[in-house]
Amino acid sequence: MTEAEKTEIKVAAICGSLRKASYNRGLIRAAIELSKEEIDGIHVEYLETSSLPMINPDLEVEGTYPAEVEEFRHKVLEADGFLFASPDYNYSITPPLKNALDWGSRPPNVWARKTAAAVSAVGGGRRAQLHLRQIGVCLDLHFINKPEFYLNAHRPPRKFNSDGDLVDSETKQQLKEVLLSLQAFTSRFQGKKKG
């Protein structure tokens, strides 16, 4: 393992929307692209949540979880930090995102002592992000404070193409600043954990 691989920050990206052409998914795809092409020392990987069953303790058997849940929890545990992209559903986060958070919180809580950032492709995402941060307190998940990222995707100029891919360069720069902040915060946080 090279020195660069040792210091690389592993970020798991989770989308609150299941829609294929979702603008929030577009933000995650753009974050992955930025991590490959413009930011050294960070690797962003998308974690799929659509296959997770709805949380139900009856599915837990002698301390084990369904295979999809075990795989998801393992990937969460391996990550150094998280990038959440979610719309606002009725002034809160979406059911798929809450379900993923809840499965990860089952004993042992795999979110604990990790860092996170949140982005939203719609202005109402402010409310969703506030609830996400509140949940993070319970999960021992530590969010960056700045920069905040709430995009109004429907205002000109056009931010996304018809496939939901981010095409606006100014928005890409704002997203890059979020990733850089998460990278720096995670590095500082890990240093404190080891000390």
Residue pairs with C-beta under 8 A, 6 or more apart in sequence:
4 40
4 41
7 41
7 187
8 41
8 42
8 43
9 41
9 42
9 43
9 80
9 81
9 182
9 183
9 186
9 187
10 43
10 45
10 78
10 79
10 80
10 81
11 31
11 35
11 42
11 43
11 44
11 45
11 79
11 80
11 81
11 82
11 83
11 179
11 182
11 186
12 45
12 47
12 75
12 76
12 78
12 79
12 81
12 82
12 83
13 28
13 31
13 32
13 44
13 45
13 46
13 47
13 82
13 83
13 84
13 85
14 46
14 47
14 49
14 82
14 83
14 84
14 85
14 97
14 100
15 22
15 24
15 25
15 28
15 46
15 49
15 84
15 85
15 86
15 97
16 24
16 84
16 85
16 86
16 87
16 89
16 93
16 94
16 96
16 97
16 128
17 24
17 25
17 85
17 86
17 87
17 94
17 96
18 50
18 96
19 25
20 164
21 162
21 163
21 164
22 87
22 121
22 164
23 121
23 122
23 151
23 153
23 159
23 160
23 164
23 166
24 85
24 86
24 87
24 119
24 120
24 121
25 85
25 164
26 121
26 160
26 163
26 164
26 165
26 166
27 85
27 119
27 121
27 151
27 166
27 175
28 44
28 46
28 83
28 85
29 46
29 164
29 165
29 166
30 165
30 166
30 172
30 175
31 44
31 83
31 119
31 175
31 179
32 44
32 45
32 46
34 44
34 172
34 175
34 176
34 179
35 42
35 43
35 44
35 179
38 176
39 176
39 179
39 180
39 183
41 183
42 179
42 182
42 183
44 83
44 179
45 75
45 79
47 72
47 75
47 76
47 100
49 72
49 96
49 97
49 99
49 100
50 96
51 68
52 68
52 69
52 72
52 96
52 99
52 100
52 103
53 59
53 66
53 68
53 69
54 99
55 99
55 102
55 103
55 106
59 65
59 66
59 69
60 106
64 70
65 73
65 103
65 106
69 103
72 100
72 103
72 104
73 103
73 104
73 106
73 110
76 82
76 104
76 110
76 111
77 110
79 114
80 114
80 115
80 186
80 190
81 114
81 115
81 116
81 117
81 182
81 185
81 186
82 111
82 114
82 115
82 116
82 117
82 141
83 116
83 117
83 118
83 119
83 178
83 179
83 182
84 97
84 116
84 117
84 118
84 119
84 132
85 118
85 119
85 120
85 121
86 93
86 94
86 97
86 118
86 120
86 125
86 128
86 129
86 132
87 94
87 120
87 121
87 122
87 124
87 125
87 128
88 120
88 122
88 124
88 125
88 126
88 127
88 128
89 95
89 128
91 124
91 127
91 128
91 131
92 98
92 127
92 128
92 131
93 101
93 128
93 131
93 132
93 135
94 128
97 132
98 135
101 111
101 135
101 139
104 110
104 111
104 139
105 111
105 138
105 139
109 139
109 140
111 136
111 139
111 140
111 141
112 139
112 140
112 141
113 140
113 142
113 193
114 141
114 142
115 141
115 142
115 143
115 144
115 182
115 185
115 186
115 189
116 136
116 141
116 142
116 143
116 144
116 182
117 143
117 144
117 149
117 178
117 179
117 181
117 182
118 125
118 128
118 129
118 132
118 133
118 143
118 149
119 125
119 149
119 150
119 151
119 175
119 178
120 126
120 128
120 129
120 149
120 150
120 151
121 151
121 153
121 159
121 160
122 150
122 151
122 152
122 153
122 154
123 150
123 151
123 152
125 150
125 151
126 150
129 148
129 150
132 143
133 143
135 141
136 142
136 143
142 185
142 189
144 178
144 181
144 182
144 185
146 181
147 174
147 177
147 178
147 181
149 174
149 175
149 178
151 159
151 171
151 174
153 159
153 160
157 168
158 167
158 168
159 166
159 167
159 168
159 171
160 166
160 167
160 168
161 167
166 172
166 175
